[in-house]
């Protein structure tokens, strides 16, 4: 797997079993992303359980082409001690789009997992704005997961 972004506080996708197309990833960590947003990990646990109950689909690059599934999502600490969500996923081997996704994931292009969510019971995202180290942060709250995609770049 490619090394990815050296500024990323947690590792990119890692192949665990190439024959079964099983890989590990960090879904998110309590860190400010490139968009200036931070998701406290405790805000997403209930939505992640619901997402797994719905089969935990993994899509290709936000196309909603179902190319794999999430096998495990669990709270964990990153190597820097940040609260995060660690996952294990599988890319299917029964269609062309899944094959192309796997080839891209195991090639030289940096890949990541992108996580999309909406706030529970809110028309728009429920959030607070704070300043951390003189940088504005949007703190997202009460989230429901609706998309996990393999992308050519992640937000972290």
PLY file of the C-alpha trace (Angstrom):
ply
format ascii 1.0
element vertex 156
property float x
property float y
property float z
element edge 155
property int vertex1
property int vertex2
end_header
0.00 0.00 0.00
1.19 3.54 -0.62
2.48 5.55 2.31
-0.10 8.33 1.80
-0.07 11.71 3.47
2.92 12.15 5.82
0.93 14.76 7.82
-1.84 12.24 8.53
-1.92 11.46 12.27
-2.99 7.88 11.62
-2.09 5.30 8.95
-3.81 4.93 5.60
-5.47 1.72 4.39
-3.45 -1.44 5.02
-3.98 -4.81 3.34
-4.48 -7.59 5.88
-5.29 -10.46 3.50
-4.77 -9.79 -0.23
-6.44 -13.04 -1.34
-9.67 -12.18 0.51
-9.29 -8.42 -0.18
-9.47 -7.61 3.52
-7.95 -4.34 4.72
-7.77 -2.22 7.86
-8.37 1.51 8.13
-8.99 4.39 10.49
-12.50 5.71 9.88
-11.95 8.84 11.91
-10.04 10.26 14.83
-10.71 13.20 17.11
-8.58 15.57 15.03
-9.26 18.67 12.90
-9.51 17.62 9.24
-8.59 19.56 6.08
-12.11 21.02 5.97
-11.69 22.46 9.48
-14.13 20.00 11.04
-13.63 17.78 14.07
-15.84 14.86 15.07
-15.62 13.88 18.74
-15.59 10.08 18.48
-18.34 9.69 21.10
-20.73 11.53 18.77
-20.66 8.79 16.12
-20.80 5.47 18.03
-24.61 5.03 17.97
-24.75 5.80 14.24
-21.93 3.36 13.49
-23.83 0.50 15.11
-26.88 1.34 12.98
-24.65 1.50 9.89
-23.30 -1.98 10.60
-26.86 -3.26 11.14
-27.62 -2.06 7.60
-24.74 -4.16 6.25
-21.94 -1.57 6.50
-21.63 -0.94 2.75
-18.39 0.48 1.37
-18.74 2.56 -1.78
-16.32 3.56 -4.51
-15.34 7.24 -4.44
-18.79 8.60 -3.40
-20.49 6.99 -6.40
-22.68 4.78 -4.18
-21.41 1.83 -6.20
-21.40 -0.87 -3.54
-17.92 -2.42 -3.79
-17.42 -3.88 -0.32
-18.55 -4.11 3.26
-17.40 -3.05 6.69
-16.60 -6.07 8.85
-15.60 -4.34 12.10
-15.76 -0.83 13.57
-14.42 -0.30 17.08
-13.14 2.47 19.30
-9.34 2.57 19.54
-6.46 4.92 20.23
-4.25 6.08 17.38
-0.50 5.75 17.76
-0.51 9.40 18.91
-3.05 8.61 21.63
-6.05 10.23 19.92
-9.52 8.70 20.29
-10.48 7.10 17.01
-12.55 4.48 15.21
-10.57 1.60 13.70
-12.16 -0.59 11.06
-11.72 -3.70 8.97
-13.33 -3.96 5.56
-13.53 -6.23 2.54
-13.70 -5.37 -1.15
-15.81 -7.78 -3.19
-14.30 -9.77 -6.07
-17.43 -10.26 -8.15
-17.67 -7.16 -10.36
-15.53 -4.82 -12.44
-16.00 -1.71 -10.28
-14.91 -3.61 -7.16
-11.90 -4.97 -9.07
-10.93 -1.44 -10.18
-11.35 -0.15 -6.61
-9.09 -2.90 -5.24
-6.46 -2.25 -7.94
-6.50 1.46 -7.08
-6.29 0.70 -3.35
-3.25 -1.54 -3.78
-1.55 0.66 -6.40
0.62 3.72 -6.03
-2.13 6.31 -5.54
-2.74 7.34 -1.93
-6.13 6.16 -0.75
-8.22 6.79 2.28
-11.61 6.17 3.75
-14.06 9.04 3.64
-16.88 9.09 6.17
-20.14 11.03 5.58
-22.76 11.63 8.23
-25.73 13.86 9.05
-26.91 15.21 12.38
-29.76 13.35 14.05
-33.00 15.35 14.10
-31.45 18.48 12.60
-32.13 20.01 9.20
-28.46 21.01 9.01
-25.42 19.75 10.85
-25.55 20.25 14.61
-22.25 21.90 15.44
-20.26 24.32 17.56
-17.45 26.60 16.44
-14.31 26.93 18.57
-10.76 28.17 18.09
-7.96 25.70 18.71
-4.36 26.90 18.32
-5.73 30.04 16.58
-7.47 27.84 13.97
-11.27 27.73 13.66
-12.80 24.29 14.19
-16.33 23.18 13.50
-17.22 20.51 16.08
-19.84 18.14 14.62
-22.38 16.45 16.93
-25.16 13.80 17.02
-24.16 12.10 13.77
-25.73 9.28 11.75
-23.45 7.53 9.26
-24.72 7.25 5.69
-21.62 6.67 3.60
-18.20 5.09 3.90
-16.26 5.38 0.64
-12.82 4.41 -0.58
-11.42 7.65 -2.01
-8.19 8.75 -3.59
-7.73 11.18 -0.74
-9.15 11.32 2.74
-10.00 14.43 4.69
-7.42 13.71 7.42
0 1
1 2
2 3
3 4
4 5
5 6
6 7
7 8
8 9
9 10
10 11
11 12
12 13
13 14
14 15
15 16
16 17
17 18
18 19
19 20
20 21
21 22
22 23
23 24
24 25
25 26
26 27
27 28
28 29
29 30
30 31
31 32
32 33
33 34
34 35
35 36
36 37
37 38
38 39
39 40
40 41
41 42
42 43
43 44
44 45
45 46
46 47
47 48
48 49
49 50
50 51
51 52
52 53
53 54
54 55
55 56
56 57
57 58
58 59
59 60
60 61
61 62
62 63
63 64
64 65
65 66
66 67
67 68
68 69
69 70
70 71
71 72
72 73
73 74
74 75
75 76
76 77
77 78
78 79
79 80
80 81
81 82
82 83
83 84
84 85
85 86
86 87
87 88
88 89
89 90
90 91
91 92
92 93
93 94
94 95
95 96
96 97
97 98
98 99
99 100
100 101
101 102
102 103
103 104
104 105
105 106
106 107
107 108
108 109
109 110
110 111
111 112
112 113
113 114
114 115
115 116
116 117
117 118
118 119
119 120
120 121
121 122
122 123
123 124
124 125
125 126
126 127
127 128
128 129
129 130
130 131
131 132
132 133
133 134
134 135
135 136
136 137
137 138
138 139
139 140
140 141
141 142
142 143
143 144
144 145
145 146
146 147
147 148
148 149
149 150
150 151
151 152
152 153
153 154
154 155
